Amino acid sequence: MVQEISPITDKISVFAIKNPLQTSLGRSILEHGISLISRIGFEEFTFKKLGNEIGSPEASIYRYFENKHTYLLYITALYWGMIDEKCLHIINSEEPQFQKALAIIDLLCNPPRIMISNITIDGSMMYRIVMSESVKTFMTKQVDKDNSKGAFSTLKSVNQHLSYIISTVNPMCQYPRALASTIIEMSMFQRYFYEHLPSMTDIGKQKSMSDDLKELMIGMMYAGKHQIV
């Protein structure tokens, strides 16, 4: 499935000096940069390497993004914007609430391909970046400043949609927002552990990695009300 998410870019334009989707060079910076970070990681990623990748001077990239931190903010906000739009579509559907919960969980585990302004980006590359690198967008000294600019608005909206679904399928849950953020985090970290630190998880030992992860996430959704005595 390919999802068009161009309207999302209006919400995250603050992180770009110039909207990369408005020019062929900007779209190339976005498309090839995502591919490059997915391959070599954020630590090794530089605008100089990206410039070499697209055959353009490093200085041309700085006309679009102040630094690679804001570039990563843009990419992750774009990814969660795509997830958010799909979550909203699921919530507004006529499906039973349980089916909506399953659909959102499936979305968190199996992101679709993404169409942005005439370029198609493999959703698995963006997912890999979010899984491995997104923690570097908020575990920083400037997180509050970035948050005030709306850096995490699309992620917070996904959390809001998921917490709403949790509250409808399990009214006994006392902490739906905390559980929603835990499930979102788990969708990334458990896959990361499965791939790199397997002794940290049981995921992938019963069925497939995705099936085990979805089963765990659904089980958490339906956890009952517990009180510490």
MITI-776408 format. One record per residue: residue number from 1; x, y, z of N, C-alpha, C, O in turn. Coordinates in nm, 2 decimals. Layout:
ATOM   nr     nxx     nyy     nzz    caxx    cayy    cazz     cxx     cyy     czz     oxx     oyy     ozz
ATOM  NUM       X       Y       Z       X       Y       Z       X       Y       Z       X       Y       Z
...
This chain:
ATOM   nr     nxx     nyy     nzz    caxx    cayy    cazz     cxx     cyy     czz     oxx     oyy     ozz
ATOM    1    0.08   -0.12    0.00    0.00    0.00    0.00    0.09    0.12    0.00    0.19    0.13    0.07
ATOM    2    0.05    0.22   -0.08    0.13    0.35   -0.09    0.04    0.46   -0.03   -0.08    0.47   -0.07
ATOM    3    0.10    0.54    0.06    0.02    0.64    0.12    0.08    0.78    0.09    0.20    0.80    0.10
ATOM    4   -0.01    0.87    0.04    0.03    1.01    0.01    0.02    1.09    0.14   -0.08    1.09    0.20
ATOM    5    0.13    1.16    0.18    0.13    1.23    0.31    0.18    1.37    0.29    0.22    1.43    0.39
ATOM    6    0.17    1.43    0.18    0.22    1.57    0.16    0.16    1.67    0.25    0.23    1.75    0.30
ATOM    7    0.03    1.66    0.29   -0.03    1.76    0.38    0.05    1.76    0.52    0.05    1.86    0.59
ATOM    8    0.10    1.65    0.56    0.17    1.64    0.68    0.29    1.74    0.69    0.33    1.79    0.79
ATOM    9    0.35    1.76    0.57    0.47    1.85    0.57    0.45    1.99    0.62    0.54    2.06    0.66
ATOM   10    0.32    2.03    0.61    0.29    2.17    0.66    0.32    2.18    0.81    0.35    2.28    0.87
ATOM   11    0.30    2.06    0.88    0.32    2.06    1.03    0.46    2.06    1.07    0.50    2.09    1.18
ATOM   12    0.55    2.02    0.98    0.69    2.00    1.02    0.79    2.09    0.94    0.91    2.08    0.95
ATOM   13    0.73    2.19    0.87    0.81    2.27    0.78    0.91    2.36    0.87    1.01    2.41    0.81
ATOM   14    0.88    2.38    1.00    0.97    2.46    1.08    1.11    2.40    1.09    1.20    2.48    1.12
ATOM   15    1.12    2.27    1.06    1.25    2.21    1.08    1.34    2.22    0.95    1.45    2.18    0.95
ATOM   16    1.28    2.27    0.85    1.35    2.29    0.72    1.36    2.44    0.69    1.26    2.51    0.70
ATOM   17    1.48    2.49    0.66    1.50    2.63    0.62    1.42    2.65    0.49    1.36    2.76    0.48
ATOM   18    1.42    2.56    0.40    1.34    2.56    0.28    1.28    2.43    0.26    1.34    2.32    0.28
ATOM   19    1.15    2.43    0.22    1.07    2.30    0.21    1.14    2.21    0.10    1.14    2.25   -0.02
ATOM   20    1.19    2.10    0.14    1.26    2.01    0.04    1.17    1.95   -0.06    1.22    1.91   -0.17
ATOM   21    1.04    1.95   -0.04    0.95    1.89   -0.14    0.91    1.99   -0.25    0.84    1.95   -0.34
ATOM   22    0.96    2.11   -0.24    0.92    2.21   -0.34    1.02    2.21   -0.46    0.99    2.28   -0.56
ATOM   23    1.13    2.14   -0.45    1.23    2.14   -0.56    1.28    2.00   -0.58    1.27    1.92   -0.49
ATOM   24    1.33    1.98   -0.70    1.39    1.85   -0.73    1.51    1.82   -0.65    1.53    1.71   -0.61
ATOM   25    1.59    1.92   -0.62    1.71    1.90   -0.54    1.67    1.87   -0.39    1.72    1.78   -0.33
ATOM   26    1.57    1.94   -0.34    1.52    1.91   -0.21    1.46    1.77   -0.19    1.49    1.70   -0.10
ATOM   27    1.39    1.73   -0.29    1.34    1.59   -0.29    1.45    1.49   -0.30    1.44    1.38   -0.24
ATOM   28    1.55    1.52   -0.37    1.67    1.43   -0.38    1.74    1.42   -0.25    1.78    1.31   -0.21
ATOM   29    1.75    1.53   -0.18    1.81    1.54   -0.05    1.74    1.45    0.05    1.80    1.38    0.13
ATOM   30    1.61    1.46    0.04    1.52    1.38    0.13    1.53    1.23    0.10    1.55    1.15    0.19
ATOM   31    1.51    1.20   -0.03    1.51    1.06   -0.07    1.64    0.99   -0.05    1.64    0.88    0.01
ATOM   32    1.75    1.05   -0.09    1.88    0.98   -0.08    1.93    0.99    0.06    2.01    0.90    0.11
ATOM   33    1.90    1.09    0.14    1.94    1.10    0.28    1.88    0.99    0.36    1.95    0.94    0.45
ATOM   34    1.75    0.97    0.34    1.69    0.86    0.41    1.75    0.72    0.38    1.78    0.64    0.47
ATOM   35    1.78    0.70    0.25    1.85    0.58    0.21    1.99    0.57    0.28    2.03    0.46    0.32
ATOM   36    2.06    0.68    0.28    2.20    0.68    0.33    2.20    0.66    0.48    2.28    0.58    0.53
ATOM   37    2.11    0.72    0.56    2.11    0.70    0.70    2.07    0.56    0.73    2.12    0.50    0.82
ATOM   38    1.98    0.50    0.65    1.93    0.37    0.67    2.05    0.27    0.65    2.06    0.17    0.72
ATOM   39    2.14    0.30    0.56    2.25    0.21    0.53    2.37    0.23    0.63    2.42    0.13    0.68
ATOM   40    2.41    0.35    0.66    2.53    0.37    0.74    2.51    0.42    0.88    2.60    0.42    0.96
ATOM   41    2.39    0.46    0.92    2.36    0.51    1.05    2.38    0.66    1.06    2.45    0.72    0.99
ATOM   42    2.31    0.71    1.17    2.31    0.86    1.18    2.45    0.91    1.23    2.49    1.02    1.18
ATOM   43    2.52    0.83    1.31    2.65    0.88    1.35    2.75    0.90    1.23    2.82    1.00    1.23
ATOM   44    2.74    0.81    1.14    2.83    0.82    1.02    2.78    0.92    0.91    2.85    0.95    0.82
ATOM   45    2.66    0.95    0.92    2.59    1.04    0.82    2.64    1.18    0.83    2.65    1.24    0.94
ATOM   46    2.68    1.24    0.72    2.71    1.38    0.71    2.65    1.44    0.59    2.62    1.37    0.49
ATOM   47    2.64    1.57    0.59    2.59    1.64    0.47    2.69    1.63    0.35    2.65    1.63    0.24
ATOM   48    2.82    1.62    0.39    2.92    1.60    0.28    2.90    1.47    0.21    2.90    1.46    0.09
ATOM   49    2.87    1.36    0.29    2.85    1.23    0.23    2.72    1.23    0.14    2.71    1.17    0.04
ATOM   50    2.62    1.30    0.19    2.49    1.31    0.12    2.52    1.39   -0.01    2.46    1.36   -0.11
ATOM   51    2.60    1.50    0.00    2.63    1.57   -0.12    2.69    1.49   -0.23    2.66    1.50   -0.35
ATOM   52    2.79    1.40   -0.18    2.85    1.31   -0.28    2.75    1.21   -0.34    2.76    1.18   -0.45
ATOM   53    2.66    1.17   -0.26    2.56    1.08   -0.30    2.47    1.13   -0.41    2.43    1.06   -0.50
ATOM   54    2.43    1.26   -0.40    2.34    1.32   -0.49    2.41    1.41   -0.60    2.35    1.46   -0.69
ATOM   55    2.55    1.42   -0.59    2.62    1.49   -0.69    2.60    1.64   -0.67    2.59    1.71   -0.78
ATOM   56    2.59    1.69   -0.55    2.56    1.83   -0.53    2.65    1.88   -0.41    2.69    1.80   -0.32
ATOM   57    2.70    2.01   -0.42    2.78    2.06   -0.31    2.72    2.05   -0.17    2.60    2.06   -0.16
ATOM   58    2.80    2.02   -0.07    2.75    2.01    0.07    2.68    2.14    0.10    2.58    2.13    0.18
ATOM   59    2.72    2.25    0.06    2.66    2.38    0.09    2.51    2.39    0.05    2.43    2.46    0.11
ATOM   60    2.48    2.32   -0.06    2.35    2.32   -0.11    2.25    2.26   -0.01    2.13    2.30   -0.01
ATOM   61    2.29    2.16    0.06    2.21    2.09    0.16    2.18    2.18    0.28    2.07    2.18    0.33
ATOM   62    2.28    2.27    0.31    2.26    2.36    0.42    2.16    2.47    0.39    2.11    2.54    0.48
ATOM   63    2.12    2.48    0.26    2.01    2.58    0.23    1.88    2.52    0.26    1.78    2.59    0.26
ATOM   64    1.87    2.39    0.29    1.75    2.33    0.33    1.74    2.29    0.47    1.63    2.30    0.53
ATOM   65    1.85    2.25    0.53    1.85    2.21    0.67    1.97    2.27    0.75    2.08    2.28    0.69
ATOM   66    1.94    2.32    0.87    2.05    2.39    0.94    2.16    2.29    0.98    2.28    2.33    0.98
ATOM   67    2.12    2.17    1.02    2.22    2.07    1.06    2.16    1.93    1.05    2.04    1.92    1.01
ATOM   68    2.23    1.83    1.08    2.18    1.69    1.06    2.08    1.66    1.17    2.00    1.57    1.15
ATOM   69    2.08    1.73    1.28    1.99    1.70    1.39    1.85    1.75    1.34    1.75    1.67    1.36
ATOM   70    1.83    1.86    1.28    1.70    1.91    1.23    1.66    1.82    1.11    1.54    1.80    1.09
ATOM   71    1.76    1.77    1.04    1.72    1.68    0.93    1.66    1.55    0.98    1.56    1.50    0.93
ATOM   72    1.72    1.50    1.09    1.66    1.38    1.15    1.52    1.41    1.22    1.43    1.32    1.21
ATOM   73    1.51    1.52    1.28    1.38    1.56    1.33    1.27    1.56    1.22    1.16    1.52    1.24
ATOM   74    1.31    1.62    1.10    1.22    1.63    0.99    1.18    1.49    0.95    1.06    1.46    0.92
ATOM   75    1.27    1.40    0.93    1.24    1.26    0.88    1.15    1.19    0.98    1.05    1.13    0.94
ATOM   76    1.19    1.19    1.11    1.11    1.12    1.20    0.97    1.18    1.22    0.87    1.10    1.23
ATOM   77    0.95    1.31    1.21    0.82    1.37    1.22    0.74    1.34    1.10    0.62    1.32    1.11
ATOM   78    0.81    1.33    0.98    0.74    1.29    0.86    0.69    1.14    0.87    0.58    1.11    0.83
ATOM   79    0.77    1.06    0.93    0.73    0.92    0.94    0.61    0.91    1.03    0.51    0.84    1.00
ATOM   80    0.61    0.97    1.15    0.50    0.96    1.24    0.38    1.03    1.19    0.27    1.00    1.22
ATOM   81    0.40    1.13    1.10    0.29    1.19    1.04    0.21    1.10    0.95    0.09    1.10    0.94
ATOM   82    0.29    1.01    0.88    0.23    0.91    0.80    0.15    0.81    0.88    0.03    0.77    0.85
ATOM   83    0.21    0.77    0.99    0.14    0.67    1.08    0.01    0.74    1.14   -0.09    0.67    1.15
ATOM   84    0.02    0.87    1.17   -0.09    0.94    1.23   -0.21    0.95    1.14   -0.32    0.92    1.18
ATOM   85   -0.18    0.98    1.01   -0.29    0.99    0.91   -0.36    0.85    0.90   -0.48    0.85    0.89
ATOM   86   -0.28    0.75    0.90   -0.34    0.61    0.88   -0.42    0.58    1.01   -0.52    0.52    0.99
ATOM   87   -0.37    0.61    1.12   -0.44    0.58    1.25   -0.57    0.66    1.25   -0.68    0.60    1.29
ATOM   88   -0.58    0.78    1.20   -0.70    0.86    1.20   -0.80    0.79    1.10   -0.92    0.78    1.13
ATOM   89   -0.75    0.74    0.99   -0.84    0.67    0.90   -0.90    0.55    0.96   -1.02    0.52    0.94
ATOM   90   -0.81    0.47    1.03   -0.86    0.35    1.10   -0.97    0.38    1.20   -1.07    0.32    1.21
ATOM   91   -0.94    0.49    1.28   -1.03    0.52    1.39   -1.17    0.57    1.34   -1.27    0.54    1.39
ATOM   92   -1.17    0.63    1.22   -1.29    0.68    1.16   -1.36    0.58    1.08   -1.47    0.61    1.02
ATOM   93   -1.31    0.46    1.07   -1.37    0.36    0.99   -1.49    0.30    1.06   -1.51    0.33    1.18
ATOM   94   -1.56    0.21    0.99   -1.68    0.15    1.05   -1.65    0.01    1.12   -1.74   -0.06    1.16
ATOM   95   -1.52   -0.02    1.12   -1.48   -0.15    1.18   -1.50   -0.16    1.33   -1.50   -0.05    1.39
ATOM   96   -1.52   -0.28    1.39   -1.54   -0.29    1.53   -1.41   -0.24    1.60   -1.30   -0.24    1.54
ATOM   97   -1.42   -0.20    1.72   -1.31   -0.14    1.80   -1.19   -0.24    1.80   -1.07   -0.20    1.79
ATOM   98   -1.22   -0.37    1.82   -1.11   -0.46    1.83   -1.03   -0.47    1.70   -0.91   -0.48    1.70
ATOM   99   -1.10   -0.46    1.59   -1.04   -0.47    1.46   -0.95   -0.34    1.43   -0.85   -0.34    1.37
ATOM  100   -1.00   -0.23    1.49   -0.93   -0.10    1.48   -0.80   -0.12    1.56   -0.69   -0.07    1.51
ATOM  101   -0.80   -0.18    1.68   -0.68   -0.20    1.76   -0.58   -0.29    1.68   -0.47   -0.26    1.68
ATOM  102   -0.63   -0.39    1.62   -0.55   -0.48    1.55   -0.48   -0.41    1.43   -0.36   -0.43    1.40
ATOM  103   -0.56   -0.33    1.36   -0.51   -0.25    1.25   -0.40   -0.15    1.28   -0.30   -0.14    1.21
ATOM  104   -0.41   -0.09    1.40   -0.31    0.01    1.44   -0.19   -0.06    1.49   -0.08   -0.02    1.46
ATOM  105   -0.20   -0.17    1.56   -0.09   -0.25    1.60   -0.01   -0.31    1.48    0.11   -0.30    1.47
ATOM  106   -0.09   -0.35    1.38   -0.03   -0.40    1.25    0.05   -0.29    1.18    0.16   -0.31    1.13
ATOM  107   -0.01   -0.17    1.19    0.06   -0.06    1.12    0.19   -0.02    1.19    0.29    0.01    1.13
ATOM  108    0.19   -0.03    1.33    0.32    0.00    1.40    0.42   -0.11    1.37    0.54   -0.08    1.38
ATOM  109    0.38   -0.23    1.34    0.48   -0.33    1.31    0.52   -0.35    1.17    0.63   -0.40    1.13
ATOM  110    0.43   -0.30    1.08    0.45   -0.32    0.93    0.42   -0.20    0.86    0.31   -0.19    0.79
ATOM  111    0.50   -0.10    0.86    0.47    0.03    0.79    0.46    0.02    0.64    0.54   -0.06    0.58
ATOM  112    0.37    0.09    0.58    0.35    0.09    0.43    0.46    0.17    0.36    0.53    0.24    0.43
ATOM  113    0.46    0.15    0.23    0.55    0.24    0.15    0.49    0.38    0.15    0.37    0.40    0.18
ATOM  114    0.57    0.48    0.12    0.52    0.62    0.14    0.55    0.69    0.01    0.65    0.68   -0.05
ATOM  115    0.44    0.76   -0.04    0.45    0.85   -0.15    0.45    0.99   -0.11    0.35    1.04   -0.04
ATOM  116    0.56    1.07   -0.14    0.57    1.21   -0.10    0.60    1.29   -0.22    0.71    1.28   -0.27
ATOM  117    0.51    1.37   -0.27    0.54    1.46   -0.38    0.62    1.40   -0.49    0.73    1.44   -0.53
ATOM  118    0.56    1.29   -0.55    0.61    1.22   -0.66    0.74    1.14   -0.64    0.80    1.10   -0.73
ATOM  119    0.77    1.12   -0.51    0.88    1.03   -0.49    0.83    0.92   -0.39    0.75    0.95   -0.30
ATOM  120    0.87    0.80   -0.41    0.83    0.69   -0.33    0.94    0.65   -0.24    1.05    0.62   -0.29
ATOM  121    0.92    0.65   -0.11    1.03    0.61   -0.02    0.99    0.47    0.05    0.87    0.46    0.09
ATOM  122    1.08    0.38    0.05    1.05    0.25    0.11    1.03    0.28    0.26    1.11    0.32    0.33
ATOM  123    0.90    0.24    0.31    0.87    0.27    0.45    0.96    0.19    0.54    0.98    0.23    0.65
ATOM  124    1.02    0.08    0.49    1.11    0.00    0.58    1.23    0.08    0.61    1.29    0.06    0.72
ATOM  125    1.28    0.16    0.52    1.40    0.24    0.55    1.37    0.35    0.65    1.45    0.37    0.74
ATOM  126    1.25    0.41    0.64    1.22    0.51    0.74    1.19    0.44    0.88    1.23    0.50    0.98
ATOM  127    1.13    0.33    0.87    1.11    0.25    1.00    1.24    0.21    1.06    1.25    0.22    1.19
ATOM  128    1.34    0.17    0.98    1.47    0.14    1.04    1.54    0.26    1.10    1.60    0.25    1.21
ATOM  129    1.52    0.38    1.04    1.58    0.50    1.10    1.51    0.53    1.23    1.57    0.56    1.33
ATOM  130    1.37    0.52    1.23    1.30    0.55    1.35    1.33    0.45    1.46    1.35    0.49    1.58
ATOM  131    1.35    0.32    1.43    1.38    0.22    1.52    1.52    0.24    1.58    1.54    0.23    1.71
ATOM  132    1.62    0.28    1.50    1.75    0.28    1.55    1.80    0.42    1.59    1.89    0.44    1.67
ATOM  133    1.74    0.53    1.53    1.79    0.66    1.55    1.70    0.76    1.62    1.75    0.87    1.67
ATOM  134    1.57    0.73    1.63    1.48    0.84    1.67    1.50    0.88    1.82    1.47    0.99    1.85
ATOM  135    1.55    0.79    1.90    1.58    0.82    2.04    1.68    0.94    2.04    1.68    1.02    2.14
ATOM  136    1.76    0.96    1.94    1.85    1.07    1.94    1.79    1.21    1.91    1.85    1.31    1.92
ATOM  137    1.66    1.20    1.88    1.59    1.33    1.85    1.54    1.39    1.98    1.52    1.51    1.99
ATOM  138    1.51    1.30    2.09    1.46    1.36    2.21    1.54    1.33    2.33    1.52    1.40    2.43
ATOM  139    1.64    1.25    2.33    1.73    1.23    2.44    1.85    1.33    2.42    1.96    1.29    2.41
ATOM  140    1.81    1.46    2.42    1.91    1.57    2.40    1.88    1.68    2.50    1.77    1.68    2.56
ATOM  141    1.98    1.77    2.52    1.96    1.88    2.60    1.86    1.98    2.55    1.80    2.06    2.62
ATOM  142    1.83    1.98    2.42    1.74    2.07    2.36    1.61    2.02    2.33    1.53    2.07    2.25
ATOM  143    1.57    1.91    2.40    1.44    1.84    2.37    1.32    1.94    2.40    1.23    1.94    2.32
ATOM  144    1.33    2.02    2.50    1.22    2.11    2.54    1.20    2.22    2.43    1.09    2.25    2.40
ATOM  145    1.31    2.26    2.38    1.31    2.37    2.28    1.25    2.31    2.15    1.17    2.37    2.08
ATOM  146    1.30    2.19    2.11    1.25    2.12    1.99    1.10    2.09    2.01    1.02    2.10    1.91
ATOM  147    1.06    2.05    2.13    0.92    2.02    2.15    0.83    2.14    2.14    0.72    2.13    2.09
ATOM  148    0.88    2.25    2.19    0.80    2.38    2.18    0.78    2.42    2.04    0.69    2.50    2.01
ATOM  149    0.86    2.37    1.95    0.85    2.40    1.80    0.76    2.30    1.73    0.73    2.32    1.61
ATOM  150    0.72    2.20    1.80    0.63    2.10    1.74    0.70    1.98    1.69    0.65    1.91    1.61
ATOM  151    0.83    1.96    1.73    0.91    1.85    1.68    0.84    1.71    1.69    0.85    1.62    1.61
ATOM  152    0.76    1.69    1.80    0.71    1.56    1.83    0.55    1.56    1.82    0.49    1.47    1.88
ATOM  153    0.50    1.66    1.75    0.35    1.67    1.74    0.29    1.55    1.67    0.18    1.51    1.72
ATOM  154    0.35    1.50    1.57    0.29    1.39    1.50    0.30    1.26    1.58    0.21    1.18    1.58
ATOM  155    0.42    1.24    1.65    0.43    1.13    1.74    0.33    1.13    1.85    0.27    1.03    1.89
ATOM  156    0.31    1.25    1.91    0.21    1.27    2.02    0.07    1.24    1.97   -0.01    1.19    2.05
ATOM  157    0.04    1.28    1.85   -0.09    1.25    1.79   -0.11    1.10    1.78   -0.22    1.05    1.80
ATOM  158   -0.01    1.03    1.73   -0.02    0.88    1.72   -0.05    0.83    1.86   -0.13    0.74    1.88
ATOM  159    0.02    0.88    1.96    0.00    0.83    2.10   -0.14    0.86    2.14   -0.20    0.77    2.21
ATOM  160   -0.19    0.97    2.11   -0.33    1.01    2.14   -0.43    0.91    2.08   -0.53    0.87    2.14
ATOM  161   -0.41    0.88    1.95   -0.50    0.79    1.88   -0.50    0.65    1.94   -0.60    0.59    1.97
ATOM  162   -0.38    0.60    1.97   -0.36    0.47    2.03   -0.42    0.46    2.17   -0.49    0.37    2.21
ATOM  163   -0.40    0.57    2.25   -0.46    0.57    2.39   -0.61    0.57    2.38   -0.67    0.51    2.47
ATOM  164   -0.67    0.64    2.28   -0.81    0.64    2.27   -0.86    0.50    2.24   -0.96    0.45    2.30
ATOM  165   -0.80    0.42    2.15   -0.83    0.29    2.12   -0.82    0.20    2.24   -0.91    0.11    2.27
ATOM  166   -0.71    0.22    2.31   -0.69    0.14    2.44   -0.81    0.16    2.53   -0.86    0.06    2.59
ATOM  167   -0.85    0.28    2.55   -0.96    0.32    2.64   -1.09    0.26    2.60   -1.17    0.22    2.68
ATOM  168   -1.11    0.24    2.47   -1.24    0.19    2.42   -1.24    0.04    2.43   -1.34   -0.02    2.46
ATOM  169   -1.13   -0.03    2.40   -1.13   -0.18    2.41   -1.10   -0.23    2.55   -1.14   -0.34    2.58
ATOM  170   -1.05   -0.14    2.63   -1.02   -0.18    2.77   -1.05   -0.07    2.87   -0.95    0.00    2.91
ATOM  171   -1.17   -0.04    2.90   -1.21    0.07    2.99   -1.14    0.06    3.13   -1.14    0.16    3.20
ATOM  172   -1.10   -0.06    3.16   -1.04   -0.08    3.29   -0.89   -0.02    3.30   -0.84   -0.01    3.41
ATOM  173   -0.84    0.01    3.19   -0.70    0.06    3.19   -0.69    0.20    3.25   -0.76    0.29    3.21
ATOM  174   -0.61    0.21    3.35   -0.60    0.34    3.42   -0.50    0.44    3.36   -0.51    0.56    3.38
ATOM  175   -0.41    0.39    3.28   -0.31    0.47    3.22   -0.29    0.45    3.07   -0.19    0.40    3.03
ATOM  176   -0.40    0.48    3.00   -0.40    0.46    2.85   -0.28    0.53    2.78   -0.23    0.48    2.68
ATOM  177   -0.25    0.65    2.82   -0.15    0.73    2.75   -0.01    0.67    2.78    0.07    0.66    2.69
ATOM  178    0.01    0.63    2.90    0.14    0.57    2.94    0.15    0.43    2.87    0.26    0.40    2.82
ATOM  179    0.04    0.36    2.86    0.05    0.23    2.79    0.07    0.25    2.64    0.14    0.17    2.58
ATOM  180    0.00    0.35    2.58    0.02    0.38    2.44    0.16    0.41    2.41    0.22    0.36    2.31
ATOM  181    0.23    0.50    2.48    0.37    0.53    2.46    0.46    0.42    2.48    0.56    0.40    2.41
ATOM  182    0.42    0.33    2.58    0.50    0.21    2.60    0.50    0.11    2.48    0.60    0.06    2.44
ATOM  183    0.37    0.10    2.42    0.35    0.01    2.31    0.43    0.07    2.19    0.49   -0.01    2.11
ATOM  184    0.42    0.20    2.17    0.49    0.26    2.05    0.64    0.24    2.07    0.71    0.20    1.97
ATOM  185    0.69    0.26    2.19    0.83    0.24    2.21    0.87    0.09    2.19    0.98    0.06    2.13
ATOM  186    0.79    0.00    2.24    0.81   -0.14    2.23    0.81   -0.19    2.08    0.89   -0.27    2.05
ATOM  187    0.73   -0.12    2.00    0.73   -0.16    1.86    0.86   -0.14    1.79    0.89   -0.21    1.69
ATOM  188    0.94   -0.04    1.84    1.07   -0.02    1.79    1.18   -0.10    1.86    1.26   -0.16    1.80
ATOM  189    1.18   -0.09    1.99    1.29   -0.14    2.07    1.29   -0.30    2.07    1.40   -0.35    2.06
ATOM  190    1.18   -0.36    2.07    1.18   -0.51    2.07    1.23   -0.56    1.94    1.30   -0.66    1.94
ATOM  191    1.20   -0.49    1.83    1.26   -0.54    1.70    1.41   -0.51    1.70    1.48   -0.59    1.65
ATOM  192    1.45   -0.40    1.76    1.59   -0.37    1.77    1.66   -0.48    1.85    1.77   -0.53    1.81
ATOM  193    1.61   -0.51    1.96    1.66   -0.62    2.05    1.67   -0.75    1.97    1.77   -0.82    1.98
ATOM  194    1.56   -0.78    1.90    1.56   -0.91    1.82    1.67   -0.91    1.72    1.73   -1.02    1.70
ATOM  195    1.70   -0.80    1.66    1.80   -0.80    1.56    1.95   -0.79    1.61    2.04   -0.84    1.55
ATOM  196    1.96   -0.72    1.73    2.10   -0.69    1.77    2.13   -0.74    1.91    2.25   -0.77    1.94
ATOM  197    2.03   -0.75    2.00    2.05   -0.80    2.14    1.95   -0.90    2.17    1.87   -0.88    2.26
ATOM  198    1.95   -1.02    2.11    1.85   -1.12    2.12    1.83   -1.17    2.26    1.72   -1.22    2.29
ATOM  199    1.93   -1.17    2.35    1.91   -1.22    2.48    1.82   -1.12    2.56    1.78   -1.16    2.68
ATOM  200    1.79   -1.00    2.51    1.70   -0.91    2.58    1.55   -0.93    2.55    1.47   -0.86    2.61
ATOM  201    1.52   -1.02    2.47    1.38   -1.04    2.43    1.34   -1.18    2.40    1.43   -1.26    2.37
ATOM  202    1.21   -1.21    2.41    1.16   -1.34    2.37    1.09   -1.34    2.23    1.05   -1.44    2.18
ATOM  203    1.08   -1.22    2.18    1.02   -1.19    2.05    1.09   -1.27    1.94    1.21   -1.27    1.93
ATOM  204    1.01   -1.34    1.86    1.06   -1.42    1.75    1.09   -1.56    1.78    1.14   -1.64    1.70
ATOM  205    1.06   -1.60    1.91    1.09   -1.74    1.95    0.97   -1.83    1.94    0.99   -1.95    1.94
ATOM  206    0.85   -1.77    1.94    0.73   -1.85    1.93    0.68   -1.86    1.78    0.66   -1.97    1.73
ATOM  207    0.66   -1.75    1.72    0.62   -1.74    1.59    0.72   -1.65    1.51    0.84   -1.66    1.54
ATOM  208    0.67   -1.57    1.42    0.76   -1.48    1.35    0.78   -1.36    1.45    0.70   -1.34    1.54
ATOM  209    0.88   -1.28    1.42    0.91   -1.16    1.50    0.79   -1.07    1.50    0.75   -1.03    1.61
ATOM  210    0.73   -1.04    1.39    0.61   -0.95    1.38    0.49   -1.01    1.45    0.42   -0.94    1.53
ATOM  211    0.46   -1.14    1.44    0.35   -1.20    1.50    0.36   -1.20    1.65    0.27   -1.17    1.73
ATOM  212    0.48   -1.24    1.70    0.51   -1.24    1.84    0.49   -1.10    1.90    0.43   -1.08    2.01
ATOM  213    0.55   -1.00    1.83    0.54   -0.86    1.88    0.39   -0.81    1.88    0.35   -0.75    1.98
ATOM  214    0.32   -0.84    1.78    0.18   -0.80    1.78    0.10   -0.87    1.89    0.01   -0.81    1.95
ATOM  215    0.13   -1.00    1.91    0.06   -1.07    2.02    0.09   -1.01    2.16    0.00   -0.99    2.24
ATOM  216    0.21   -0.97    2.18    0.25   -0.91    2.30    0.18   -0.77    2.32    0.14   -0.74    2.43
ATOM  217    0.18   -0.69    2.21    0.12   -0.56    2.22   -0.03   -0.57    2.25   -0.08   -0.49    2.33
ATOM  218   -0.10   -0.66    2.18   -0.24   -0.68    2.20   -0.27   -0.72    2.35   -0.36   -0.68    2.41
ATOM  219   -0.18   -0.82    2.40   -0.20   -0.86    2.54   -0.18   -0.75    2.63   -0.25   -0.74    2.73
ATOM  220   -0.09   -0.66    2.61   -0.07   -0.54    2.70   -0.20   -0.45    2.69   -0.24   -0.39    2.79
ATOM  221   -0.26   -0.44    2.57   -0.38   -0.35    2.56   -0.49   -0.40    2.65   -0.56   -0.32    2.71
ATOM  222   -0.50   -0.53    2.66   -0.61   -0.59    2.74   -0.57   -0.62    2.88   -0.65   -0.69    2.95
ATOM  223   -0.46   -0.58    2.93   -0.42   -0.60    3.07   -0.53   -0.53    3.16   -0.57   -0.42    3.13
ATOM  224   -0.56   -0.60    3.26   -0.67   -0.55    3.35   -0.62   -0.45    3.45   -0.50   -0.41    3.45
ATOM  225   -0.71   -0.41    3.53   -0.68   -0.31    3.63   -0.61   -0.37    3.75   -0.67   -0.47    3.81
ATOM  226   -0.50   -0.32    3.79   -0.43   -0.38    3.90   -0.39   -0.26    4.00   -0.36   -0.15    3.96
ATOM  227   -0.40   -0.29    4.13   -0.37   -0.19    4.23   -0.25   -0.25    4.32   -0.25   -0.37    4.35
ATOM  228   -0.16   -0.16    4.36   -0.06   -0.20    4.45   -0.11   -0.19    4.59   -0.16   -0.09    4.63
ATOM  229   -0.11   -0.30    4.66   -0.16   -0.30    4.80   -0.06   -0.26    4.90   -0.08   -0.26    5.02
